[in-house]
Amino acid sequence: MKKSRFALTAAALALALAQPAFAADKIALVVKSLGNGFFDAAHQGALEAAKELKDVEIIYTGPAKATAEGQIEIVNSLIAQNVKAIVISANDPDALVPSLKKAMQRGIKVISFDSGVKKEGRLMQLNPSNSALIGEKLVKMSEQVVGKTGEIAVLSATAQATNQNIWIGEMKKVLAKPEYAGLKLVNVVYGDDQTDKSYREAQGLFKSYPNLKAIVAPTTVGIAAAAKAVQDEKKVGQIFVTGLGLPSEMAGHVQSGAVKSFAIWNPIDLGYSSIHAVHAFMKGTAKGTKGEMISLGRVGKATLDENGEAAMAEPFTYDATNVEKFAKIF
């Protein structure tokens, strides 16, 4: 007996109504500022993790400029949207705490990555690497271009940037060792992660320190701006730039000779790992206790310390032998 089209439609409708509607949990990836290549790459990794996990959706957002005020406004908006989790790279470790505490009180899982917030404002901080290793790497790369003696300066992001200040502190510890006694840190200046200001700060260092041999910029915006300033001022071979940068943005500066080597972790892996970490909190498999091991998917596992912090991996060095290859990736 032939069934009517109506009977088939009714049956299909009944089946559809019987199935629970699936809605992916929303995870907000809040970055320092939009238009930053490092965070765009982190977003790519976050999407990769979401594809693996299948039950989450990524909201990628951040202020136009790297300010705490801009991030606070975004966090308050996300609370109103009732997202399930917030993963944030903070512009200020203290200012964001009240709004993030409010988010957690509403049941939203909050972790920070890259640049952290104070412990009371999050469940976990995922550092891209170990701060001591980063500080040592920055000094070693400086020594490679300066030699055993010479003046170096640091061009940082904002004066309040958590990660920058920690790394600079670790640099100073390494520089205090007898084997680095010949390297003199003459100044630390701040470009606020703005290309124009970072460029001007680099120019100011040229004028203030005529014997300067290297600028160390532990920020992707600062290192590119300083390298351009070295080229524009025709100081290639006289002053070298090193620090933390993106291969795609630094390949040309390596070719010009302004940069011999620089380092960075893989931001794709960092975004990917952050989503896996916060997902563990969402599912209740992670609590945030000391010694707890958090799964980071294909990247491996990270162990929480007494401050609820964990490191993803060591920074990797890029130079003329490999920068072109990685520039095609990020």
Protein Blocks (a to p, Z undefined) as FASTA:
>chain_A
ZZdfklmmmmmmmmmmmpccddddddddddfbghiaklmmmmmmmmmmmmmnopaccddd
ddfbdcfklmmmmmmmmmmnopabdcdddfbfklmmmmmmmmmmnopacddehjacdfkl
pfbdcdfbdfklmmmmmmmmmmmmnombdcdddddfbfklmklmmmmmmmmmmmmpmklm
mpccfbdcdehhpaklmmmmmmmmmmmmmmbcbdcdfbfklmmmmmmmmmmnopghjacc
edjddfklmmmmmmnopambdcdddfklmmmmmmmmmmmmmnopagoighiacdehjnop
adddfkopacfbdcddddfklmmmmmmmZZ
